Amino acid sequence: MIKKLLKENMGTSNLGWLESRFHFSFAQYYNPENINFGVLRVLNDDLIHPQSGFDTHPHENMEIVTYIINGELTHKDSMGNEETLKRGEVQYLSAGDGIYHSEYNMHRNDDLTLLQIWIIPPKKGLPRLYGSHRYKEEERKNKLLNIVSSQNGSSPIKLYQDVNFFVSQLDENSELTYKIKKDRQIYFVQIEGSSSINKTILNSHDAAEITNEKEILIKANNKSHFLFIDMIKD
């Protein structure tokens, strides 16, 4: 089953410096029937205006992945990490018993757009992790790129939870097939452009919950950029 989630029905926020679309209950958006999808707790589609960002703040017992869509993200944390990431690059952390960090768009003119994704870890108090990976466009061009996996997976980025993140940029009319293993489910995000997922059309910023499917056929209706998360079933 594919449950289409229109962007118009998602929670939104505009703080002036930050414009957000909330896929799940977050901040002032609260819907008791939309708290999570499996181990996926938060997926925020954020636009951060120039010379602004998130001041130093804490996280604990959550695994956080940030996928940069456009612009530059500058990160600094209490573990001594500091770096700037660009389009298609990925930052991650497993907060364990606590980590502080800040995230800024230091650019003078250009907006920063990103997906911030929170995954519930398999248990509390796991050792803290931080890292990033600078994926190249050719790695995801007309193919699936596994950007995040579990500890025993093949991705350069490894979380504790049993998840796999995939991204792709497809040319118009290009297709990909993905087989879904038993007792797995998928959350699919259309980042840019438009795709048909088993003939269900998703436009930019739409999403879909995919359950009880053996495979999905993804076809780009025009130039298409998307991300999906394969996870254990509820």
N, C-alpha and C positions, 0 to 999 in steps of 0.2 A: 504494500500500500504506500502511495506517495501522498502526503498531506502538504499541500502548497500553503506557504505562509507569505501573504502579501506585505510588502514594506509599509503600506498605508495602515495596516493594523498593528504595527509594532509600537512600543513605547518610544517617545522622543523627549529630548531635552535640548534647550538652547541657553547656555550660560554666557553668551557673547563671545568669549574666547574659545568655547568648546561646544560643538554641535554633535549630538549623539543619537543613535538609533539603537534601542535595546531589544534584543531578541527574547530575553527573559527578564523577569522581575529584577530591577536594579535601581538604586537611588530612589527617586521619588516615584518611579513607575513600579506599581505593585499589582500583580494579578495572581491570586492564590492558585489559579489553574494553569499558570505558566511560570513555574519556578525553575524547572530544569528539563533536560531531555537526557535520560540516563545519567552518565557521569559528567555531562556537559552542564555546568552551572551558569556560566555567563558568556555571552557573545555580544560585545558592543562594537558597533560600526561608528567609529569616531572621526571627526574632522576637527583638527586643532589649528587655530589661526596662528600666523607668525608671531614670534617673540612671546610665546605663552606656553603653558603646560601644567602638568601635575607636580605640585611641590612634594617634598619628601613625605612619604606616608608608609605605613606598615602593611605587611601581608603575613599571614601564617596559615599553615595547613591547606594550601591550595597550590595547584600547578598552573602557571600562567604562561601563555604563548601569545606573542605579539607579531602579527604579520603586517609588514609595511606595504601599503598600496602605492602611495605617492608621497614625495617629500622626504624629509630627514628626521629621524627620531634620535634624540640624544638622551642616553640613559646614564644614571649614576646611582650606586647603591652602597649599603653599609658593609659589603664584603670587599669593597675596594675596586669594583668594576666600573669603568667609564668608557663609553664608546658611542659612535653615531652610525645608524643603520639607514639604508635606502631601499628603494622599491624592490620587492620580492625577497628581501632579507628577513630573517627571523630571529627574534630574541625569546629566551625562555628562562623561567626560574621555577624551582620547587621550593616554596617558602619555608617548609619544615616548621621549626619552632619559632620562626620570626625573621623577617628581613625588611629593611627600610630601603626605599628607592624613590627616585624622581624621574620624570619623563618630560622632555621639553621639545618644542619645535623652535629651534634657535634661528631659523632662517628669517631674513628681513622681509621677504616678500611672498614666499610660497606657502600655501597651506600644506598641512600634513594629514594624510588619511591613512587609517589603519584599522585592523580588526584586533581587538583584545579579547582573548579567549581564556576562560577559567575552567580547569578540569579538577574534579574532586579526586584527591589521591586515594590509593587503596587503604591507607591507614594514616593516623596522625603521627606527628613527631619524626617523620623520615628526615634523613640528612639533607641539608640545603644544597641545592644545585643552582648554578647560573651558567649561561652560555649563549652563544649566538652562532648563526651560520650565514655566510654571504652567498646564497644561491644565485646563479646566473640565469638570465632569461632563456638561453638556449636549453637549459635543463628542463624547463617546463613547457617549451614551445611544441604544441601538437603532441604532447605526451603527458602522462601522469607522473608527477614528481612527489615522492614520499618525503615530506619535510620534517615529520615528527613521527616517532614510533615508541613502543615500550622498550624496556631495558634490553630485551632479547631480540629487538628488531634490527633492521638494517640501516635506518636513517642516521645521519650524523647527530641529530638531536634525539635524545632518549629521555622520556619521562618514566615515572614509576607506574603510572596507570596503564592499563591495557587499551591503548588507543593508537590509531594511525591517522595522520593528517596527510591529505593529498592536495596539490594545486595543479592547475594547468591553464595555459593560454592557447585556445584553439582558433585557427583561422576559420572563416565562414565556411559552413557545410562540412567541416571536419568532424569525425566521430571517434569516440572512445567507448570501450566496453569495460565494465568493472564487475567482477563476480563477488557476491556477498556470501561469506561463509555462514554456516548454521549458527544461530543464536547471536547474530551481529545485527546492528542497525546503523544508519547513517544520518548525519545532519549535513545538509548541503546548502552552501551560500553562493549565490550568484553575485560576484563582486562587480564585474563590468560586462556590458553586452547582454546577450540573451542566449539561453540554452533550452533544448528540449530534453527532459529526463523521462525516458520511456513515454514520450509524447506529451508530457506535462511541461508547459512552457513557463520558464522562470525568466523574469527581466531583472535588470540591475537592482541590487539590494533586496530582492526577494530571497526566500529560503524554502527548504522542504525537509520534512521529517520522513525518512524512508524506513519502513519496517516490513517484515515478511515478504521480501523480494529476494530472488536468487541472484539477479544481476540487474545492472542498470546500463542502458544505452544512452550516452550523452552526445547530443548533436549540437553544434554551434549554429545558431540561426544567423548570427553575424559574428564579428570578432568577439570572443567570449573568454572571460577570465573568472575562474571559480575556485572555491576551496570546499573540501568536504572532510568530515571526521567519521571514521569507522570505529565503532566502539562496541563493547559488550551490551547485550540486550537487557532491557529493564527486567 
